[in-house]
Amino acid sequence: MSTPRIAWVCQWLDPSLSAKEQGALNLRDTTVTALQKMERKAAIEKLIGLVRTNGETLLAQITRTARLPEGQRAMRMASNVLPAYSHAAIRPLYDDPALRRVTETSLAPAGEAARRGGVRLSMHPGQYTVLATERESTRRAAVADIEYHTEVMRLLGLAGGWHPHGAHINVHAGGRAAGIEGFREGLRLLSADARGLLTVENEETAYGLDDLLPLAGELPIVLDLHHHWVVTGEYLEPDDPRMGPIEASWRGVRPIIHISAPKPDLVAGQDPDVLPDRAALIGAGASARDLRAHAARLWNRPHAAWAARHLAWADIEVEAKEKNLASAEFARICFPLAG
């Protein structure tokens, strides 16, 4: 997987379609509350329908991605492939033989399509899935959720060994009070398959890039360029000495990093041809929370050009409100001659 790739994230948008038609392009979900209100048989039937539909939808998403130019064949799957799987009250329902058969057969075609089409897949559990925590219940829930995401990868044929085909499950580290040792304690509770898929990214509130570098010998580091900029105002370049340990942490697999842009309307008069300046934006009234919010697209031209330079060593997931529309636009900047 040496060809640079740009990934779209979680939801496919097609403005030419109605809201209902767009909804059919993406995974379906339900709530724990809704399932718990049903009789066991009805809840299982509900899940059988959702899992079967999500398998078909995921196959369609991957097939669509495999038809894109090679530099765009990467995607982050939404987490609700198997709805409510990691919740303690719902997980036993997935042991029902009929539901298990559907679960085991519905995802295999999507995984085969990804391998055949050279589509790199990732997942990103929610913000509350954190291993560095002083609360044992929170750590147990995080382990269960990571193992759920691992099960999805296993059903796709992407578990076992070190990040097969570049697959990964990315998390934030967790609470500052628990420290890096707290994260390591949680890491030790995971199965071998989960440890072979897990990655960790820097963020704005607890663990910055420099905080995570000590973990580089244990799992890959996902560099989030925007998170780093929000904290430091620094535009990291590919030749920054910290890129070496990050790249090495992937152990021969091509790294992946994240990019997003601050919103273009944080303060009046932001120029799309001038790099956003963190200090100037804060001085003009933008808060740290304002800076964290993702723009719809990578609207600032020198900012997009800066991000594109990192394709020299890593694949890039575009975290933007307009999802695949934003990643496709960024790809046209990075690969202007691609078909």
Contacts in CASP RR format, 6 or more apart in sequence:
PFRMAT RR
TARGET T0000
AUTHOR 0000-0000-0000
METHOD contacts of the structure
MODEL  1
MSTPRIAWVCQWLDPSLSAKEQGALNLRDTTVTALQKMERKAAIEKLIGL
VRTNGETLLAQITRTARLPEGQRAMRMASNVLPAYSHAAIRPLYDDPALR
RVTETSLAPAGEAARRGGVRLSMHPGQYTVLATERESTRRAAVADIEYHT
EVMRLLGLAGGWHPHGAHINVHAGGRAAGIEGFREGLRLLSADARGLLTV
ENEETAYGLDDLLPLAGELPIVLDLHHHWVVTGEYLEPDDPRMGPIEASW
RGVRPIIHISAPKPDLVAGQDPDVLPDRAALIGAGASARDLRAHAARLWN
RPHAAWAARHLAWADIEVEAKEKNLASAEFARICFPLAG
1 118 0 8 1.000
1 120 0 8 1.000
1 165 0 8 1.000
1 166 0 8 1.000
1 253 0 8 1.000
1 254 0 8 1.000
1 315 0 8 1.000
2 254 0 8 1.000
3 70 0 8 1.000
3 71 0 8 1.000
4 71 0 8 1.000
4 311 0 8 1.000
4 312 0 8 1.000
4 314 0 8 1.000
4 315 0 8 1.000
4 316 0 8 1.000
4 334 0 8 1.000
5 70 0 8 1.000
5 71 0 8 1.000
5 72 0 8 1.000
5 73 0 8 1.000
5 74 0 8 1.000
5 120 0 8 1.000
5 315 0 8 1.000
5 316 0 8 1.000
6 71 0 8 1.000
6 72 0 8 1.000
6 74 0 8 1.000
6 311 0 8 1.000
6 315 0 8 1.000
6 316 0 8 1.000
6 317 0 8 1.000
6 318 0 8 1.000
6 327 0 8 1.000
6 330 0 8 1.000
6 331 0 8 1.000
6 334 0 8 1.000
7 72 0 8 1.000
7 74 0 8 1.000
7 75 0 8 1.000
7 76 0 8 1.000
7 120 0 8 1.000
7 122 0 8 1.000
7 256 0 8 1.000
7 315 0 8 1.000
7 316 0 8 1.000
7 317 0 8 1.000
7 318 0 8 1.000
7 327 0 8 1.000
8 65 0 8 1.000
8 72 0 8 1.000
8 74 0 8 1.000
8 75 0 8 1.000
8 76 0 8 1.000
8 318 0 8 1.000
8 323 0 8 1.000
8 324 0 8 1.000
8 326 0 8 1.000
8 327 0 8 1.000
8 328 0 8 1.000
9 75 0 8 1.000
9 76 0 8 1.000
9 317 0 8 1.000
9 318 0 8 1.000
9 319 0 8 1.000
9 320 0 8 1.000
9 323 0 8 1.000
9 327 0 8 1.000
10 76 0 8 1.000
10 77 0 8 1.000
10 78 0 8 1.000
10 124 0 8 1.000
10 323 0 8 1.000
11 26 0 8 1.000
11 78 0 8 1.000
11 323 0 8 1.000
11 324 0 8 1.000
12 22 0 8 1.000
12 25 0 8 1.000
12 26 0 8 1.000
12 61 0 8 1.000
12 64 0 8 1.000
12 323 0 8 1.000
12 324 0 8 1.000
13 22 0 8 1.000
13 322 0 8 1.000
13 323 0 8 1.000
13 324 0 8 1.000
13 325 0 8 1.000
14 21 0 8 1.000
14 22 0 8 1.000
14 25 0 8 1.000
15 325 0 8 1.000
17 25 0 8 1.000
24 57 0 8 1.000
25 57 0 8 1.000
25 60 0 8 1.000
25 61 0 8 1.000
26 57 0 8 1.000
26 61 0 8 1.000
26 78 0 8 1.000
27 54 0 8 1.000
27 57 0 8 1.000
27 58 0 8 1.000
27 77 0 8 1.000
27 78 0 8 1.000
27 80 0 8 1.000
27 81 0 8 1.000
28 50 0 8 1.000
28 53 0 8 1.000
28 54 0 8 1.000
28 57 0 8 1.000
28 80 0 8 1.000
28 83 0 8 1.000
29 50 0 8 1.000
29 80 0 8 1.000
29 83 0 8 1.000
30 46 0 8 1.000
30 47 0 8 1.000
30 50 0 8 1.000
30 83 0 8 1.000
30 84 0 8 1.000
31 84 0 8 1.000
32 84 0 8 1.000
32 87 0 8 1.000
32 89 0 8 1.000
32 90 0 8 1.000
34 46 0 8 1.000
35 43 0 8 1.000
35 46 0 8 1.000
35 47 0 8 1.000
35 84 0 8 1.000
35 90 0 8 1.000
35 93 0 8 1.000
36 43 0 8 1.000
36 89 0 8 1.000
36 90 0 8 1.000
38 46 0 8 1.000
40 93 0 8 1.000
43 90 0 8 1.000
43 93 0 8 1.000
44 93 0 8 1.000
44 96 0 8 1.000
44 98 0 8 1.000
44 99 0 8 1.000
47 83 0 8 1.000
47 84 0 8 1.000
47 93 0 8 1.000
47 94 0 8 1.000
47 99 0 8 1.000
48 98 0 8 1.000
48 99 0 8 1.000
48 102 0 8 1.000
49 102 0 8 1.000
50 83 0 8 1.000
51 81 0 8 1.000
51 82 0 8 1.000
51 83 0 8 1.000
51 99 0 8 1.000
51 102 0 8 1.000
51 103 0 8 1.000
51 106 0 8 1.000
52 102 0 8 1.000
52 106 0 8 1.000
54 80 0 8 1.000
54 81 0 8 1.000
54 82 0 8 1.000
54 83 0 8 1.000
54 106 0 8 1.000
55 81 0 8 1.000
55 106 0 8 1.000
55 107 0 8 1.000
55 109 0 8 1.000
55 110 0 8 1.000
56 106 0 8 1.000
58 77 0 8 1.000
58 81 0 8 1.000
58 107 0 8 1.000
58 110 0 8 1.000
59 109 0 8 1.000
59 110 0 8 1.000
59 113 0 8 1.000
61 75 0 8 1.000
61 77 0 8 1.000
62 75 0 8 1.000
62 110 0 8 1.000
62 111 0 8 1.000
62 113 0 8 1.000
62 114 0 8 1.000
62 117 0 8 1.000
62 119 0 8 1.000
62 121 0 8 1.000
63 113 0 8 1.000
65 72 0 8 1.000
65 73 0 8 1.000
65 74 0 8 1.000
65 75 0 8 1.000
65 119 0 8 1.000
66 73 0 8 1.000
66 113 0 8 1.000
66 114 0 8 1.000
66 116 0 8 1.000
66 117 0 8 1.000
66 118 0 8 1.000
66 119 0 8 1.000
68 328 0 8 1.000
69 331 0 8 1.000
69 335 0 8 1.000
69 338 0 8 1.000
69 339 0 8 1.000
70 338 0 8 1.000
71 331 0 8 1.000
71 335 0 8 1.000
71 338 0 8 1.000
72 327 0 8 1.000
72 328 0 8 1.000
72 331 0 8 1.000
73 117 0 8 1.000
73 118 0 8 1.000
73 119 0 8 1.000
73 120 0 8 1.000
74 119 0 8 1.000
74 120 0 8 1.000
74 121 0 8 1.000
74 122 0 8 1.000
74 256 0 8 1.000
74 315 0 8 1.000
74 317 0 8 1.000
75 119 0 8 1.000
75 120 0 8 1.000
75 121 0 8 1.000
75 122 0 8 1.000
76 121 0 8 1.000
76 122 0 8 1.000
76 123 0 8 1.000
76 124 0 8 1.000
76 317 0 8 1.000
77 121 0 8 1.000
77 122 0 8 1.000
77 123 0 8 1.000
77 152 0 8 1.000
79 123 0 8 1.000
79 124 0 8 1.000
79 125 0 8 1.000
79 126 0 8 1.000
79 149 0 8 1.000
81 107 0 8 1.000
81 152 0 8 1.000
82 94 0 8 1.000
82 103 0 8 1.000
82 148 0 8 1.000
82 151 0 8 1.000
82 152 0 8 1.000
84 90 0 8 1.000
85 91 0 8 1.000
85 94 0 8 1.000
85 148 0 8 1.000
85 151 0 8 1.000
86 141 0 8 1.000
86 144 0 8 1.000
86 145 0 8 1.000
86 147 0 8 1.000
86 148 0 8 1.000
88 144 0 8 1.000
91 144 0 8 1.000
93 99 0 8 1.000
94 100 0 8 1.000
94 103 0 8 1.000
103 155 0 8 1.000
104 155 0 8 1.000
107 152 0 8 1.000
107 155 0 8 1.000
107 156 0 8 1.000
108 155 0 8 1.000
108 156 0 8 1.000
108 157 0 8 1.000
110 156 0 8 1.000
111 121 0 8 1.000
111 156 0 8 1.000
111 157 0 8 1.000
111 158 0 8 1.000
113 119 0 8 1.000
114 120 0 8 1.000
114 121 0 8 1.000
114 156 0 8 1.000
114 158 0 8 1.000
114 165 0 8 1.000
115 157 0 8 1.000
115 165 0 8 1.000
118 165 0 8 1.000
120 165 0 8 1.000
120 166 0 8 1.000
120 167 0 8 1.000
120 256 0 8 1.000
120 315 0 8 1.000
121 153 0 8 1.000
121 156 0 8 1.000
121 158 0 8 1.000
121 165 0 8 1.000
121 166 0 8 1.000
121 167 0 8 1.000
122 167 0 8 1.000
122 168 0 8 1.000
122 169 0 8 1.000
122 170 0 8 1.000
122 256 0 8 1.000
122 317 0 8 1.000
123 149 0 8 1.000
123 152 0 8 1.000
123 153 0 8 1.000
123 168 0 8 1.000
123 169 0 8 1.000
123 170 0 8 1.000
124 169 0 8 1.000
124 170 0 8 1.000
124 171 0 8 1.000
125 142 0 8 1.000
125 145 0 8 1.000
125 146 0 8 1.000
125 149 0 8 1.000
125 169 0 8 1.000
125 170 0 8 1.000
125 171 0 8 1.000
126 145 0 8 1.000
126 171 0 8 1.000
127 172 0 8 1.000
128 138 0 8 1.000
128 141 0 8 1.000
128 142 0 8 1.000
129 141 0 8 1.000
129 142 0 8 1.000
129 145 0 8 1.000
129 146 0 8 1.000
129 171 0 8 1.000
129 172 0 8 1.000
130 138 0 8 1.000
130 142 0 8 1.000
130 171 0 8 1.000
130 172 0 8 1.000
130 173 0 8 1.000
130 174 0 8 1.000
130 175 0 8 1.000
131 139 0 8 1.000
131 142 0 8 1.000
131 143 0 8 1.000
131 146 0 8 1.000
131 171 0 8 1.000
131 173 0 8 1.000
131 174 0 8 1.000
131 182 0 8 1.000
131 183 0 8 1.000
131 185 0 8 1.000
131 186 0 8 1.000
131 187 0 8 1.000
132 173 0 8 1.000
132 174 0 8 1.000
132 175 0 8 1.000
132 178 0 8 1.000
132 179 0 8 1.000
132 180 0 8 1.000
132 182 0 8 1.000
132 183 0 8 1.000
132 186 0 8 1.000
132 206 0 8 1.000
132 207 0 8 1.000
133 139 0 8 1.000
133 142 0 8 1.000
133 174 0 8 1.000
133 175 0 8 1.000
133 178 0 8 1.000
133 182 0 8 1.000
134 177 0 8 1.000
134 178 0 8 1.000
139 185 0 8 1.000
139 186 0 8 1.000
139 189 0 8 1.000
142 171 0 8 1.000
142 186 0 8 1.000
143 186 0 8 1.000
143 189 0 8 1.000
143 190 0 8 1.000
146 169 0 8 1.000
146 171 0 8 1.000
146 190 0 8 1.000
146 194 0 8 1.000
146 198 0 8 1.000
147 190 0 8 1.000
147 191 0 8 1.000
147 194 0 8 1.000
149 169 0 8 1.000
149 194 0 8 1.000
149 197 0 8 1.000
150 159 0 8 1.000
150 169 0 8 1.000
150 190 0 8 1.000
150 191 0 8 1.000
150 193 0 8 1.000
150 194 0 8 1.000
150 197 0 8 1.000
153 159 0 8 1.000
153 167 0 8 1.000
153 169 0 8 1.000
153 193 0 8 1.000
153 197 0 8 1.000
154 160 0 8 1.000
154 193 0 8 1.000
156 167 0 8 1.000
157 164 0 8 1.000
158 164 0 8 1.000
158 165 0 8 1.000
158 167 0 8 1.000
158 197 0 8 1.000
159 167 0 8 1.000
159 193 0 8 1.000
159 196 0 8 1.000
159 197 0 8 1.000
160 192 0 8 1.000
160 193 0 8 1.000
160 196 0 8 1.000
161 192 0 8 1.000
161 193 0 8 1.000
161 196 0 8 1.000
162 196 0 8 1.000
162 251 0 8 1.000
162 253 0 8 1.000
163 196 0 8 1.000
163 197 0 8 1.000
163 220 0 8 1.000
163 250 0 8 1.000
163 253 0 8 1.000
166 253 0 8 1.000
166 254 0 8 1.000
166 256 0 8 1.000
167 197 0 8 1.000
168 197 0 8 1.000
168 198 0 8 1.000
168 199 0 8 1.000
168 220 0 8 1.000
168 222 0 8 1.000
168 256 0 8 1.000
169 194 0 8 1.000
169 197 0 8 1.000
169 198 0 8 1.000
169 199 0 8 1.000
170 198 0 8 1.000
170 199 0 8 1.000
170 200 0 8 1.000
170 201 0 8 1.000
170 222 0 8 1.000
171 198 0 8 1.000
171 199 0 8 1.000
171 200 0 8 1.000
171 201 0 8 1.000
172 200 0 8 1.000
172 201 0 8 1.000
172 203 0 8 1.000
172 206 0 8 1.000
172 207 0 8 1.000
173 179 0 8 1.000
173 180 0 8 1.000
173 183 0 8 1.000
173 200 0 8 1.000
173 203 0 8 1.000
173 206 0 8 1.000
173 207 0 8 1.000
173 211 0 8 1.000
173 212 0 8 1.000
174 183 0 8 1.000
174 206 0 8 1.000
174 207 0 8 1.000
175 206 0 8 1.000
175 207 0 8 1.000
176 205 0 8 1.000
176 206 0 8 1.000
176 207 0 8 1.000
180 207 0 8 1.000
180 211 0 8 1.000
180 212 0 8 1.000
180 214 0 8 1.000
180 215 0 8 1.000
183 200 0 8 1.000
183 215 0 8 1.000
184 215 0 8 1.000
184 218 0 8 1.000
187 195 0 8 1.000
187 198 0 8 1.000
187 218 0 8 1.000
187 219 0 8 1.000
190 198 0 8 1.000
195 219 0 8 1.000
196 219 0 8 1.000
198 219 0 8 1.000
199 219 0 8 1.000
199 220 0 8 1.000
199 221 0 8 1.000
199 222 0 8 1.000
199 256 0 8 1.000
200 207 0 8 1.000
200 212 0 8 1.000
200 215 0 8 1.000
200 219 0 8 1.000
200 220 0 8 1.000
200 221 0 8 1.000
200 222 0 8 1.000
201 212 0 8 1.000
201 221 0 8 1.000
201 222 0 8 1.000
201 223 0 8 1.000
201 224 0 8 1.000
201 227 0 8 1.000
201 258 0 8 1.000
202 208 0 8 1.000
202 209 0 8 1.000
202 211 0 8 1.000
202 212 0 8 1.000
202 221 0 8 1.000
202 222 0 8 1.000
202 223 0 8 1.000
202 224 0 8 1.000
202 227 0 8 1.000
202 228 0 8 1.000
203 224 0 8 1.000
203 227 0 8 1.000
204 227 0 8 1.000
204 230 0 8 1.000
204 231 0 8 1.000
204 288 0 8 1.000
204 292 0 8 1.000
208 227 0 8 1.000
208 228 0 8 1.000
208 231 0 8 1.000
209 221 0 8 1.000
209 223 0 8 1.000
209 228 0 8 1.000
209 242 0 8 1.000
210 242 0 8 1.000
212 221 0 8 1.000
213 221 0 8 1.000
213 242 0 8 1.000
213 245 0 8 1.000
213 246 0 8 1.000
215 221 0 8 1.000
215 249 0 8 1.000
216 245 0 8 1.000
216 246 0 8 1.000
216 248 0 8 1.000
216 249 0 8 1.000
217 248 0 8 1.000
217 249 0 8 1.000
219 249 0 8 1.000
220 246 0 8 1.000
220 249 0 8 1.000
220 250 0 8 1.000
220 251 0 8 1.000
220 253 0 8 1.000
220 255 0 8 1.000
221 245 0 8 1.000
221 246 0 8 1.000
221 249 0 8 1.000
222 255 0 8 1.000
222 256 0 8 1.000
222 257 0 8 1.000
222 258 0 8 1.000
223 236 0 8 1.000
223 243 0 8 1.000
223 246 0 8 1.000
223 255 0 8 1.000
223 257 0 8 1.000
223 258 0 8 1.000
223 314 0 8 1.000
224 257 0 8 1.000
224 258 0 8 1.000
224 259 0 8 1.000
225 235 0 8 1.000
225 236 0 8 1.000
225 257 0 8 1.000
225 258 0 8 1.000
225 259 0 8 1.000
225 307 0 8 1.000
225 310 0 8 1.000
226 258 0 8 1.000
226 259 0 8 1.000
226 260 0 8 1.000
226 261 0 8 1.000
226 262 0 8 1.000
226 294 0 8 1.000
226 319 0 8 1.000
227 258 0 8 1.000
227 292 0 8 1.000
228 234 0 8 1.000
228 236 0 8 1.000
229 235 0 8 1.000
229 278 0 8 1.000
230 262 0 8 1.000
230 278 0 8 1.000
230 288 0 8 1.000
230 291 0 8 1.000
230 292 0 8 1.000
232 278 0 8 1.000
233 277 0 8 1.000
233 278 0 8 1.000
233 279 0 8 1.000
235 275 0 8 1.000
235 306 0 8 1.000
236 242 0 8 1.000
236 243 0 8 1.000
237 306 0 8 1.000
237 309 0 8 1.000
238 309 0 8 1.000
238 310 0 8 1.000
238 312 0 8 1.000
238 313 0 8 1.000
243 313 0 8 1.000
246 255 0 8 1.000
247 255 0 8 1.000
247 313 0 8 1.000
247 314 0 8 1.000
249 255 0 8 1.000
254 314 0 8 1.000
254 315 0 8 1.000
255 313 0 8 1.000
255 314 0 8 1.000
255 315 0 8 1.000
256 314 0 8 1.000
256 315 0 8 1.000
256 316 0 8 1.000
256 317 0 8 1.000
257 310 0 8 1.000
257 314 0 8 1.000
257 315 0 8 1.000
257 316 0 8 1.000
257 317 0 8 1.000
258 316 0 8 1.000
258 317 0 8 1.000
258 319 0 8 1.000
259 298 0 8 1.000
259 307 0 8 1.000
259 310 0 8 1.000
259 316 0 8 1.000
259 317 0 8 1.000
259 318 0 8 1.000
259 319 0 8 1.000
259 330 0 8 1.000
260 294 0 8 1.000
260 295 0 8 1.000
260 298 0 8 1.000
260 318 0 8 1.000
260 319 0 8 1.000
260 320 0 8 1.000
261 276 0 8 1.000
261 294 0 8 1.000
261 295 0 8 1.000
261 297 0 8 1.000
261 298 0 8 1.000
261 299 0 8 1.000
261 300 0 8 1.000
261 303 0 8 1.000
261 304 0 8 1.000
261 320 0 8 1.000
262 276 0 8 1.000
262 281 0 8 1.000
262 290 0 8 1.000
262 291 0 8 1.000
262 293 0 8 1.000
262 295 0 8 1.000
263 290 0 8 1.000
263 293 0 8 1.000
263 294 0 8 1.000
263 295 0 8 1.000
264 270 0 8 1.000
264 272 0 8 1.000
264 295 0 8 1.000
264 299 0 8 1.000
264 300 0 8 1.000
266 281 0 8 1.000
266 284 0 8 1.000
266 286 0 8 1.000
266 290 0 8 1.000
266 291 0 8 1.000
267 281 0 8 1.000
267 284 0 8 1.000
267 285 0 8 1.000
267 286 0 8 1.000
268 284 0 8 1.000
270 276 0 8 1.000
270 300 0 8 1.000
272 299 0 8 1.000
272 300 0 8 1.000
272 301 0 8 1.000
273 300 0 8 1.000
273 301 0 8 1.000
273 302 0 8 1.000
274 300 0 8 1.000
274 302 0 8 1.000
275 300 0 8 1.000
275 302 0 8 1.000
275 303 0 8 1.000
275 306 0 8 1.000
276 300 0 8 1.000
276 303 0 8 1.000
278 291 0 8 1.000
281 290 0 8 1.000
281 291 0 8 1.000
282 288 0 8 1.000
282 291 0 8 1.000
294 319 0 8 1.000
294 320 0 8 1.000
294 321 0 8 1.000
295 320 0 8 1.000
295 321 0 8 1.000
296 320 0 8 1.000
296 321 0 8 1.000
296 322 0 8 1.000
296 326 0 8 1.000
297 320 0 8 1.000
297 321 0 8 1.000
297 322 0 8 1.000
297 325 0 8 1.000
297 326 0 8 1.000
297 329 0 8 1.000
297 330 0 8 1.000
298 304 0 8 1.000
298 307 0 8 1.000
298 318 0 8 1.000
298 320 0 8 1.000
298 326 0 8 1.000
298 329 0 8 1.000
298 330 0 8 1.000
298 333 0 8 1.000
304 330 0 8 1.000
304 333 0 8 1.000
305 333 0 8 1.000
307 316 0 8 1.000
307 330 0 8 1.000
308 330 0 8 1.000
308 333 0 8 1.000
308 334 0 8 1.000
310 316 0 8 1.000
311 334 0 8 1.000
316 330 0 8 1.000
318 326 0 8 1.000
318 327 0 8 1.000
318 330 0 8 1.000
320 326 0 8 1.000
320 327 0 8 1.000
331 338 0 8 1.000
332 338 0 8 1.000
END
